[in-house]
Amino acid sequence: MAAPMNRQIVLAARPQGEPKETDFQFVEARMPEAVPAKMLLRTLYLSLDPYMRGRMSAGPSYAAPVEIDAVMGGGTVCRVEASQINEFAVGDIVEAYTGWQEFALSDGRSVRKLDPTIAPITTALGVLGMPGMTAWTGLMNIGQPKAGETLVVAAASGAVGSVVGQLAKLKGCRAVGIAGGERKCRYVVDELGFDACIDHRRGDFPDALKAACPKGIDINFENVGGPVFDAVLPLLNTFARVPLCGLIAHYNATELPAGIDRAPLLMRQMLTKRLTMRGFIVFDFASQQPDFLAEVGPLVRDGRIKYREDIVDGLENAPRALIGLLRGENFGKVIVRVSPEDQPG
Ligand SMILES: NC(=O)c1ccc[n+]([C@@H]2O[C@H](COP(=O)([O-])OP(=O)(O)OC[C@H]3O[C@@H](n4cnc5c(N)ncnc54)[C@H](OP(=O)(O)O)[C@@H]3O)[C@@H](O)[C@H]2O)c1
């Protein structure tokens, strides 16, 4: 019988612009062997996130790029298959960062044990994981919402934006979402309870956004950049806050956006309106994870924060799904099911 192999996806080439499926390669490697002080993890679910596009490029960023021929990195939910670490037993379900592969060895550092009786384990990659924590930390630390204020967030049906808007509503804000297409906008208002949601593909998008924000914008949770930010900027109120979370409209760009000479205009707006714009990466607030889970966990359990997952079956479909995520083809938090949950061993 052939020895079991470890199915992996590696970075085959650095994309120019939008990634192509040929920038990835599906390979079969030897199974990692159990060694002292390590455990063998089987990936059940792999999180796909916009930051992965940045890691495919060689340019300087806040984290090192993935090397060519190296396994793509990524957050995962795994089952412990074998363990030589006291704190972890066979069958435990954990959140880890083992990347785009079926099996990995771990020394247990940065691995969090999950209790599957508290919430579906996929939520550790979404609403109760990195994206949810991004929403909560960016909003609370930088956005600082107050009752009666207006918050705007784009990619509003997605992993981060959906949580931002719902938290803002719970804080008494008017929450205005921006999303791509009628279906997503309807979901944002009807299911998530935002006050309004504007389709950024509409020809009259800036006017529609203005109409949805009759008192201007106090918090712009910035997920997107591009033309969406151009429409938001004139609507910002004096002392508005802008948690600068992501710029997905630019991730596939091969050159600086036109109009970079508009920086002085942006600075003038920041000066005269005394805006606070602060970039952040979720791990800046890593020490707040227990507070995040203590506040948002019960809200998810009680259904006061809703979430939507876009589950893709099969590791081999991860490249296509990441390309789709960057195009806005996903509807909810993108998670790849790598192995079935209910078949130990
Ligand atoms: N700072 C941090 O630590 C941190 C952590 C996590 C995520 N982020 C950032 O947060 C943002 C949202 O991430 P997510 O994981 O929640 O993804 P997501 O919203 O689940 O999916 C990405 C969404 O971005 C929207 N989008 C893509 N291209 C766009 C464009 N050109 N113009 C407008 N919208 C576009 C699409 O939604 P529509 O179809 O609705 O437009 C797409 O579905 C990203 O910028 C990401 O990089 C930052």
The ligand as an SDF file (V2000), in Angstrom:
LIG
                    3D

 48 52  0  0  0  0  0  0  0  0999 V2000
   -5.6940   45.2600    9.6710 N   0  0  0  0  0  0  0  0  0  0  0  0
   -5.9050   43.9770    9.9580 C   0  0  0  0  0  0  0  0  0  0  0  0
   -5.3400   43.4150   10.8960 O   0  0  0  0  0  0  0  0  0  0  0  0
   -6.8880   43.2080    9.1210 C   0  0  0  0  0  0  0  0  0  0  0  0
   -7.3200   41.9290    9.5190 C   0  0  0  0  0  0  0  0  0  0  0  0
   -8.2900   41.2750    8.7360 C   0  0  0  0  0  0  0  0  0  0  0  0
   -8.7620   41.8750    7.5750 C   0  0  0  0  0  0  0  0  0  0  0  0
   -8.2710   43.1010    7.2180 N   0  0  0  0  0  0  0  0  0  0  0  0
   -8.7860   43.7840    6.0180 C   0  0  0  0  0  0  0  0  0  0  0  0
  -10.1830   43.9520    6.1640 O   0  0  0  0  0  0  0  0  0  0  0  0
  -10.7850   43.9850    4.8690 C   0  0  0  0  0  0  0  0  0  0  0  0
  -11.9380   42.9860    4.8260 C   0  0  0  0  0  0  0  0  0  0  0  0
  -11.4030   41.6790    5.0110 O   0  0  0  0  0  0  0  0  0  0  0  0
  -12.3650   40.4140    5.1940 P   0  0  0  0  0  0  0  0  0  0  0  0
  -11.5250   39.2900    5.6230 O   0  0  0  0  0  0  0  0  0  0  0  0
  -13.5370   40.8130    6.0170 O   0  0  0  0  0  0  0  0  0  0  0  0
  -12.8270   40.1200    3.6990 O   0  0  0  0  0  0  0  0  0  0  0  0
  -14.3180   39.9900    3.1490 P   0  0  0  0  0  0  0  0  0  0  0  0
  -15.0150   41.2640    3.3900 O   0  0  0  0  0  0  0  0  0  0  0  0
  -14.9310   38.7470    3.6810 O   0  0  0  0  0  0  0  0  0  0  0  0
  -14.0550   39.7970    1.5950 O   0  0  0  0  0  0  0  0  0  0  0  0
  -13.4640   40.7840    0.8480 C   0  0  0  0  0  0  0  0  0  0  0  0
  -14.5270   41.7320    0.2660 C   0  0  0  0  0  0  0  0  0  0  0  0
  -13.9090   42.9360   -0.1490 O   0  0  0  0  0  0  0  0  0  0  0  0
  -14.7470   43.5710   -1.0800 C   0  0  0  0  0  0  0  0  0  0  0  0
  -13.9720   44.1110   -2.1950 N   0  0  0  0  0  0  0  0  0  0  0  0
  -13.0560   43.4830   -2.9370 C   0  0  0  0  0  0  0  0  0  0  0  0
  -12.5700   44.3130   -3.8870 N   0  0  0  0  0  0  0  0  0  0  0  0
  -13.2010   45.4900   -3.7160 C   0  0  0  0  0  0  0  0  0  0  0  0
  -13.1380   46.7470   -4.3850 C   0  0  0  0  0  0  0  0  0  0  0  0
  -12.2980   46.9480   -5.4220 N   0  0  0  0  0  0  0  0  0  0  0  0
  -13.9310   47.7490   -3.9550 N   0  0  0  0  0  0  0  0  0  0  0  0
  -14.7640   47.5460   -2.9190 C   0  0  0  0  0  0  0  0  0  0  0  0
  -14.8700   46.3830   -2.2440 N   0  0  0  0  0  0  0  0  0  0  0  0
  -14.0950   45.3730   -2.6460 C   0  0  0  0  0  0  0  0  0  0  0  0
  -15.7090   42.5020   -1.5950 C   0  0  0  0  0  0  0  0  0  0  0  0
  -16.9770   42.7670   -1.0120 O   0  0  0  0  0  0  0  0  0  0  0  0
  -18.1240   43.5130   -1.8560 P   0  0  0  0  0  0  0  0  0  0  0  0
  -18.5270   42.5600   -2.9280 O   0  0  0  0  0  0  0  0  0  0  0  0
  -19.1620   43.7630   -0.8560 O   0  0  0  0  0  0  0  0  0  0  0  0
  -17.5000   44.7720   -2.4060 O   0  0  0  0  0  0  0  0  0  0  0  0
  -15.1560   41.2260   -1.0040 C   0  0  0  0  0  0  0  0  0  0  0  0
  -16.1640   40.2750   -0.7920 O   0  0  0  0  0  0  0  0  0  0  0  0
   -9.6680   43.6860    3.8670 C   0  0  0  0  0  0  0  0  0  0  0  0
   -9.1640   44.8960    3.3620 O   0  0  0  0  0  0  0  0  0  0  0  0
   -8.6180   43.0110    4.7260 C   0  0  0  0  0  0  0  0  0  0  0  0
   -7.3160   43.1390    4.2070 O   0  0  0  0  0  0  0  0  0  0  0  0
   -7.3530   43.7610    7.9660 C   0  0  0  0  0  0  0  0  0  0  0  0
  1  2  1  0
  2  3  2  0
  2  4  1  0
  4  5  1  0
  4 48  2  0
  5  6  2  0
  6  7  1  0
  7  8  2  0
  8  9  1  0
  8 48  1  0
  9 10  1  0
  9 46  1  0
 10 11  1  0
 11 12  1  0
 11 44  1  0
 12 13  1  0
 13 14  1  0
 14 15  2  0
 14 16  1  0
 14 17  1  0
 17 18  1  0
 18 19  2  0
 18 20  1  0
 18 21  1  0
 21 22  1  0
 22 23  1  0
 23 24  1  0
 23 42  1  0
 24 25  1  0
 25 26  1  0
 25 36  1  0
 26 27  1  0
 26 35  1  0
 27 28  2  0
 28 29  1  0
 29 30  1  0
 29 35  2  0
 30 31  1  0
 30 32  2  0
 32 33  1  0
 33 34  2  0
 34 35  1  0
 36 37  1  0
 36 42  1  0
 37 38  1  0
 38 39  2  0
 38 40  1  0
 38 41  1  0
 42 43  1  0
 44 45  1  0
 44 46  1  0
 46 47  1  0
M  CHG  2   8   1  16  -1
M  END
$$$$
